[in-house]
């Protein structure tokens, strides 16, 4: 299993907005605007001039790797690992690094990690469910009556199609990280930068402290599916398809959401078709096909071949090419734990886990995005998520009082049927048993720490993210008595075809600080504890900056290992060292998402004895959503996280620690 998250191919460019393009949305017939926005800077304007992801110096990678190993190993283990590193750096590693740099120079259109990272996901044979696919849940619509399932499903579908239209027309605002928005996020700057050639535009943004991000993954958001193939899956995209896929009670429905000209059909028409599907009384099929997407990839590849040759090719093609998959569930969400289970895996009947994303709407209007991870990372999904939330809540296409269009949905909506042989029925039954047995082992629990958040921590001159990560280190030490390999995801989207890099939050600083808080609190004054926390925060800030700039060690070592395998070179000793296996067995896998649209996000642990930790530090509180399998206790871990946060807040307020 491998870490996920909470960024690839060349972008098929659409027509860009010209200098004289109006800024107001265009209309699509009687419905609302076709576009979410009309950016005067073309969506992909910066793509050609994005800087390339740097390959770190080998000596820097080895130094960073050893720093990350230090808190995990005893002295004798560390000395052995040091020797392996020295031999690697002066021997085969030096040669592999030279070859990697030469290969990178020949492939200036991409990054050195893009190919190996796609391969890593697509060659993995584990089920995508729990092992890879995460979810993000939307906050409710601020207007309670708009959380009606039909109303919200219609509005979110319309907003998603507006996003698609805006993206393909080149009118979506480019993704830019503004360090000084007063200078760079202005109409004056945008009017100037659009005239700068694409080959130079990044440099123009850089001059005003703005950093455009890679958007090469965005086209995979729509009309895309991961196809199971023996040995290595494929990513499939068909931008010509105009229909939406809707799942309800394990039944499949399709209808067109775009007309022959590529314009969106009216929202009242979409509402009418969704109302028709919600009124269908068909029961869950005896053999729900969706279970197959939860299977081992080779097993699914073989069964899919049987499915395609058994007269189902056209129906399968409709599923694969659909704009996206809308899942309408027939139950309300009871609480946050139920929300996580529903959106992370559900009951297996009502998700097509291979689609680039599933937009899920529960009976009470609770909504989430569940996404497949091979095609891209959190940046593209989060942008889509934020835009859909904003558009569907601020400029909804329909109201609770809106009347659906008067038309014959029985003709417009096609219910897909599949011919199932005995072998396929047996395959579905086996997939169902495996799915049910696996999800039964998953525990999810959550914490809302209300004593403070970003505002308080920043006043203490501490990084909120560093404090959250320190709480996880402290909690694990309290619960299990040791420091373990920890993964925190960091986007490298500031570079062309960047993906992610790993921040390694477990350090000698967090270990020392955690031991002081957990094992000897009475020996240290509040001031001493504050100093240790400040040292952790400073070092974590350094690690985060390095990772975001492509200067971690994980991706570099991974690429060198892939290169050795590709060249048929015997695996170097560094990779056979038990310490290398241990640091890549990420017992704490963590990811944070900061967005006013997100209520909760989550994923499963990446190893059987691990925790999956989704978290967010809000202005005045800290949220944490933790998953585990039977070998770990999520509830107890969260109690330890809460105790750790209480202790740190006490120390920051100058109080003596509570035992």
N, C-alpha and C positions, 0 to 999 in steps of 0.2 A: 504494500500500500504506500501511497505517496501523498505528500502534503498538497492541499488545494489552496485556492485564493492566495475571504475575505477581506496578463493583461490577457494564421495571421496572413495573409497573402496580399498580393498587390490589390489595390483598391480599384474597382471598376468605376471610373469617374462619371458623374452625371453632369448635366449642364450647370454651370456656376452662375451665381447672380452677377450680372454685369454692373458696371459703375452706376448706371441710371436706374437700377431696379428699385421699385417702391418697397417701403419697409412694412406696409400693412399686409396681412394675410390675403391670399386670393380665396375666392369662394368656390365651393364645389356644389353647384346647383343650389337647392334650397337649404342644404345643411350648413354647418359652421365651416370655418376656414379649413382648407386642405392642409395648410402648413402650421406648425407650431410657432415658427418664427421665420423671418426672411433676413438672414445674416448678410450684411454687405461684404463680409469677408467669406469667400467660398470655403465650404466645410474642410476640404482637403488642401487648403492653400499652403499649409506649412509642411505637409508630409514629405515632399521631395528634399527639403533642406534640413530635416531633423538630424541632429548629430547621431553618430553610430555608437552603439553600446560598446564601451571600452572593455578590452580584455585586461584584467589587472596584471601587474608584474607578478611573476611566479613567487618571488621572495616575499611580496606583500601577502599573497594568498596563504603561503605556508605560515607566516607570522600570525595572521588572523585566525587560521585554523588551530594553531597551538594555543592561542589565547582562549579560544572557545572550549578547547579540551581541558584546560587547566582545572576548572571547578568540578569536572566530571571524573577525574582520574586520581589515584593515589600516586605518590612520588615515583615508585618503581614502574608503574604502568606509563606514567608520563614520560620517563626517560626512554623507554622503549619506543614510544610513539615519536618522540623527538628524533631518535635515530632513523626510523623509517622515513621521516620527513626530510632529514638531511640527505639520505641516500637518494630519495626521489628528486629533490631539488637540484642535486649535483649530477644526477644520472639520467634515467629514462624520462623523468619529468621535464627536464630542460629540453630534450629533443621533442617530446610531445607538444610542449608549449610553443616551440619554434614552428612546428607543423600547423598548430591551431592558428597562430598569427598569420602564417602564409595563406592558409585556407580562407581566413576571414578577409584578407586583402583581395582575394579573388571573387568574393561574394559581397560586394559593397551595397547591394540592393537590400540586404537583410542584416540580421544580427547573428553572432556566433552561437547563440543559445536557441534561436527560433527552431531550427530543424530538429536538434536533439530533444527539445521540450515537446514538440508535436509528437515525435516518435515515442517519448516516454508515456504520454497519455494514450496514444492510439495503439501502442503495442501491449499495453496493460490488459490482461485477460480477466481481471476481477470485474464483478458487477459494478456498473457506474453508481448504483444506489448505495448510499452510505459511504462507499469508498472514495467517491469523487464529487458527486453533485451536491452543492449547498443550496440554501434558500435564503431569501430576504422577504420579510413580511412588511406590508404597507401599514402605516398608521390609518385609523378609520378616517373617512371623509368627515371634516369638521361639521358638516350639516348632517345630523343624524338620519334624516329621512332619505338622504342620498345613498345610505348604506344598504338599501334594499338590493337583493342579489341581482335582479334583472336590470335595475337602473345603473348600478355600479359596473356590472359586466359590460353593459352597452357603452357607458362612458369611457371605461378603460380600454375597451377594444377600439373605439373611435380614436382615442388619444394615441394608442399604439400605432394605428395606421397613419395618423398625422405625422408621427415621428418617422415612420418608414418613408413617407412621401417627402418630408423635409430633408431627410438624410440623402435620399437618392437624387433629389433636385440640387444638391450642393448648397442648400440654404440653412442647414443646421449650423449654429455657432460652433466654430472650431473649439476643441477642448484645450484650454489654456490655463496654466497655473500662474496666477497673478501675484507677484510679491509686492507690487505697488499698484493696486487697481486704479488709484487716482490718476496715474499716468497712462496705464496700458489698457484698462477696461473702459475706454471712452470712445465716443463716436469720432472724435478728431483723429485719434490714433488709428482706428479701423479704416477711416477714409483714406489715410496715407498708406497703410500697410497693404491694402488690396492692390495697389499699383506696383508694389515691389514684386519682382518675379518670384515664382515659387521656389526656384533654386536658391534664393537669397533671403526669403521671407523670415525664416527662423532667426537669422542674425538681427533683423530689424526688431523683432519682438524682444530678443535678448538685451538689446540696447536700453529698453525701458523696463528691464527686470521682469519680463514675462517669459514663461517657458511653455511653448506648445507641446502637447502630448501626442503620442502615436495613436492614430485612429484606424490603423489597417485592419483591426478585428471587426469593426462595426458592421461591415456588410454581411457577416455571418449571423448577425442577430435574427435576420428574417429569411424565410424560405429554406431553412437549413436543418440538417439532421446528421447525426453520427450513424453511419451504416456499419453493422457488424460484418467483418470479413475474417477469414481464417488467418491468424497470426498478427494482422494489423488492420484496424478499422480505417474507414475513409470518411472524410467530411464532404457532405453533398449539399450544394446550393443551387436552386433553380429560381432565378429572379423573375421568370416569366409567369409563374403561377400566381393566381389572383384570389385563391380561396383560403378561408380560415378552417382549421380543424377544431371541432368542439367534442370534448369527451363528457359524457354524463352516464352514470351507472355502468361504466364499462362499454357503452355503445359509442360508435363513431359517427359523426355528422360532418358534412362539409357544405359550405355555401360561399359564393363569391362576395368579397368585401371590396374588390376593385372591379371597375367595368373594363370594357375592351380598350378604352383609351388610357387606362391606368388611373382614372379618377376614383375616389372613394364613393361607394354607394351611400345613399342617405342614411344618417343615423337611425331614422325611424324604421328603415328597412332592416338594419342590423338588429334593432330592438325587436321587431316582429319575428325574425327568424330565431332569435334566442328565446323569446317567449314560447314559440312553437316547440323548441327542443325541451324547454323546462316543463311543458305540458305533456310530453310523450310519456306514456305509462309503461313503456317497455321495461321489463326487469333486467337485472344484471345477467349477462349471458352465463350459461353453465361453464363455458371455457373462456374466461376473459383474456383476450389476446395481449393486453398491455403487460401481463406478467412476464412475457418473453423478453421485454426490454430490461428486466431486472436480472437476467441470467448472466452466467459466465459468458464472455464475449464469443468464445469459440463454439460453445453449445448453441448460443443464439444465432451465430452465423450459419451453422448447419441447418437449424430449424427454419431460418428465414429463407434459405435456398429452397427448402421443401414448400414453404408458404408461397413463394413467388412462382414456382413451377406448378403449383396446384390450382391455378386459375385465379390467383389473387394479385397478380402483378399490377393491374390498374388501380385497385384499391390501395395497395401498398404505396404506389407512386403518389397517390393523393395525400397520404399521410406524410410522406417524406418531403414533399414540395410545398406543403401548406405554409402560409405566411407565418403562423405560429400556432401553438396548441393552447386552446382555452379550456380549462377544466372546471366544470360546474359540479360542485359537491352537494350532496343531499342532506347535510347535517350542519348544525351551528357549532361554532368553536366554544368550548367550555371554559378554558383557561389557557395560560401561556404554555404550559407543558403539552396540552392537547394540540395547541397551535403548532408547536415545533414538530411533534410527531406527524401531524397531518401534512404539513408543508415539506418536511424533509423526506418522507417516504409514503405516507398515506396507507391505504390498504392494498395497494398494488393494482387495483382494477381501473383506476381513473386518471392515470398519468401515462404519457408516452415519454419515458425517461431519456430517450435518445434525441428528442427535439432540442434545438439550441436553447429554448426556454419554454416552460409551461407557465401560463398565467392562470393562477388558481383562485377561484371565488367560492367561498363557503356559503352555506344557506343564509347566514346572517350578514353577508357582504364582506366578511374578513377576507383580505386579498393578499397574495404573495406571488413572488417569482421564484420558481425552482429551475436551476439551469445546469446544463451539461457543461463540463469544464474544459474539454479538449480544445474547443475552438477559440476560447478566450478567457480572460480573467475578469476581475471585479470592476475595472474601470468602465468598460463599455456597458456592462449590465447596470451598474449604478447610475450612469448618465441616463440611460433609457428609463430606469426605475424612477429617478427624480423628475424627469420631464413628464412622464405619464401621470405621476401623482399630482404635479402642479397643474397640468392642463385639465385633467379630469375633475379636479376639485375647484379650480378657479374659473374655468370656462367649460362647464359640462355641456355635452351635446344634447342630452335629454334630461328632463326633470321627472320627479316621481309622478307628476300629473300628465306627462307626455303620452299621447296615444300612438301606439305602434302603427306603421303604415298598413293600409288595407291592401293586402296582396296575398296570393296563395303560397304560403311558405311550404306547403306539402310538395309543391312543384320545385321551388327554388332550393330547398334543403334536401341534400342527398344523404340517406343513411347508408353507410358503407356496410357491406356484408362480406364475410370471409368464409370460404370453403375450408373446412378443417378435416384432415385425414385422421385416422386413428393415431398415427405417429405424432401428429401435431397436438392432438388432444392430450396424449400422454406427456408430451413435452411441456404443455401449459400446466398440467397437474403437478409435474415435478418442480417446475419453476415456482408455482404457488406454494408448495410445501417448503421449499428452500427459503423463499421470501418471508413467509410467515414465521419460520423458525428463527431466521436472522433478526428480523425487526423486534421479535419478542425479547431478544437479549439486550436491546438498547434502552438505556435509561437516560432521560433528559430532565434537567432541573434548572431553575433560574433564581437569580438574586437581584434585588434592587436595593442598593445601599444608598440611603437617603440623607446621610449626614453632610454630604458635600460632593463637589465634582470639580470641573475645570476651573471655575472662578476662584475657588478657595486655593487650589493647588498652584495656580499661576501666581497668586499673591505671595505664595511661599517660594516663588522662583523655582518650582519643580515642574518637570514635564508630566502632564497627566498620564500619557501612555506609559512612561517609565514607572510611575507609581502603581498603575494597574498591573504591569508585568512583575514588579517587585512583590505585589500581593500574591501573585500566583506562585512565585518561587518560595515565598514564606509559607504559603498554605501547604504546598507539597512537602516541604521540610517538616512542618508541624504534623502532617498526616502520616508520612511514610519515612521520615528521618533521613532523607537524602536529597541531593540536587541531581536533576535528570536533564537529558537532552530536551531542549525547548525550541520550537519553531515559531517565528512570527513572520507573517507574509509582508513583503514590501514591494510596491509596484516599481518597475523600471520603465514606465511608459514615457519618461522624458526622452527616451532614445528610440530610434527607428527599430520597429519590431522588437521592442523590449517586452519582456514578460514579467517575471517577478524575481526578486532576490530574497534571501533569508536573512532576517535579523536574528542573532543568537542572544536572547535576553538573559540566559544563565551565564553569569560572569563571576570572576573572583570578588567583584564588588557586591553583587547581589547575594553571593554565598555568605560573605562576611557579615553583611547587614542582616540577612535572614537569621543567621545563627545568633547574632546579638539580640534580636527581638524574641526569638523562640526559645533559645537555650539559656540565655543569661541576661534577661531584661533588667534585673535589679542591679547589675554591675555597671550599667551605663546611664548617664544622665540624659535628660531629654535633648540637651544641646549636642551631645555626642551622637545620639541616634539621628538627629537632624542632619549632622555633618555626613554621616554614612549614607543617608537617603540622598543628599545632594550629590555625593560622589557617584551613586548609582544612576541618578538622573543625568548627570553630565556624560557618563560613559555610554548610557543608552542613547543619548542624543547623537553622540559620535557614531555609534553603530548604525543608527537609522540614516544619518546623512550619507555614510559610506555605502550602505545598501542601495539607497535611492539613486546614487551616482554610479551604480554598477561595480562598486568596490567591496562586495562581500567576498566570501571564499567558496560558498556552496556551488554556485553555477559554474565557476571556473573549474573546480575539481571534477564536477559532473561531466563537463564538456571534454576534459582531458581523458576521463575514463571511457566515454563513448568513442573518442577518437582511437584510443588503444584497441578497443573491441573491433572497431571498423577496420583497423590495419592488421588485425590478427595477432597483435602483440600480447604476450602473456601478461595477465593482470599484475601491475606493479604491487610490491609488498605493502605500500601505504594503504591500498584498498582492501588488502587481506587482513590488516591489523584489526583485532576485535574492537579497538577504540573507534575506528572509522564506522564499523557497523553500529556501534552503540550511539554515536552522535547523530546518525541518520535514522535511528529508531526513536522517533520524536514522541515521547510520552506525553509531553504537553504541546499540543498543536493549537496555535492561537491566531486569531484574526479579528481586526476591528474595522467597523464601518461607521463613518460619521455622516449622518444625513438626517434632516428634520422629517424626511418622508418614511424612514425606516423605524418600525416599532421593535423589531427583533430579527436577528439573523442567526443561522446555525449550520452545523455540519457534524458528522460523526467523527469519533477518534480515528486517527490514521494508522494506529497499531492496536492489537487486541487488548493490551494492558495500558492504554493511554486515555487521555481526556481530550475532547474537542471543545475548545473554549472560544466562543464568540462573545465579544464584549464591546461596550461603548462607554466613554466617559462623557457624560452630558454636563451642561453648565452647573447643575446643582445636585446631581446624583450619578451613580455608577451602576450600569447594568451588566449582567454576566449570564450567559446561557451555556450550560455545560452538559456534554453528553459523555456517556461511558458504557462499557460492556461489563459483564459480571466481575472481572478481575479488579475493577476499581469502583469506588463508591462516590458518585457525583454529589449526592446530598451532603455527605461528610466533607468533601472537598470544598463545597461552597460555604459551609459553616466555618471552615478554616480560612477561606478568603475573607469572609466577613470579619472574623477575629483579627486577621492581619490588617485590614483597612481600619478597624477601630483602633488598634494599637498605633498605627502610623498617624492617624488623626490626633490621637491623644498626645503623642510625642510632638507633633507640630504645634499643638496648643499649649505645650509646656507642662502637660500633666504626667504624673508617674504612671507606668504601665499597670494595667489590671492583670492579675495572674489568671 
